[in-house]
Amino acid sequence: MKPVGYLFHRPEGLDGERGIYYNYVLASNGLFIEAENELISARIPIADCEVRGLAPLETKFILTYGSIPQRFFDLSLNMFLADTTREHYVAVVGDAGYHFYIPVQDKEGGTVTYEFGDRVVLDLHSHPLMRAFFSTRDDEDEKGLKAYGVVGNLGGTPVVKLRLGVYGYYLPLSWRDVFDGCLVGAVENEGKEVIGEDELQSVAGESAGGLPHHRSWLWGDWWLRR
């Protein structure tokens, strides 16, 4: 098998040779890239066009272990807010469930250098006093198959942005696409009011269960975020 596959989505099914890592799929509604590993199954559009004679495809994003519990984001946000002078990085990894991962890292005001972990489902970093956005450097670094997030505006109402990355192609994600529970202490869009703890109790109640056992998988590679 070749590293990359090229497929046509015909009315009678897929036609073509699959790749080891990911596939480009041409459908009636455009060009898609699809890939999967033990943790994520994804298909996202990368070019919009009409191709007559083919069948349409839909976007797909499936987490093997289901939605990530809200408490993982709550822990991340608390860590980011505890030090708004430097950028921080955390991750969620998957191994028979989800686990919180805080690697060894060198933190500065606009960058964070960290040891990259294995089996990462979600990369999450902070922009202490900047907007929540994915920088050019983020685009260069975030080339894997996983969800990515950034939390910015920590001097006011924190804002979180999420996206799905499929080997250098991206699709915006909403909170509900990634997490269960309710978004507390932050918002997805600038200008919206933050949900407080008292309001949350009347909507959904507290999340059940304790923090899963912390597991760390470290590689020797170092990555730089801006």
Beta strands, then each sheet from edge to edge (+ up, - down):
strand 1: 2-10
strand 2: 13-17
strand 3: 19-27
strand 4: 30-36
strand 5: 40-47
strand 6: 60-63
strand 7: 89-94
strand 8: 98-101
strand 9: 105-107
strand 10: 112-117
strand 11: 120-127
strand 12: 145-152
strand 13: 159-166
strand 14: 169-173
strand 15: 218-225
sheet 1: 2+ 1- 3- 4+ 5- 6+
sheet 2: 8+ 7- 11+ 12+ 13- 14+
sheet 3: 9+ 10- 15+
end
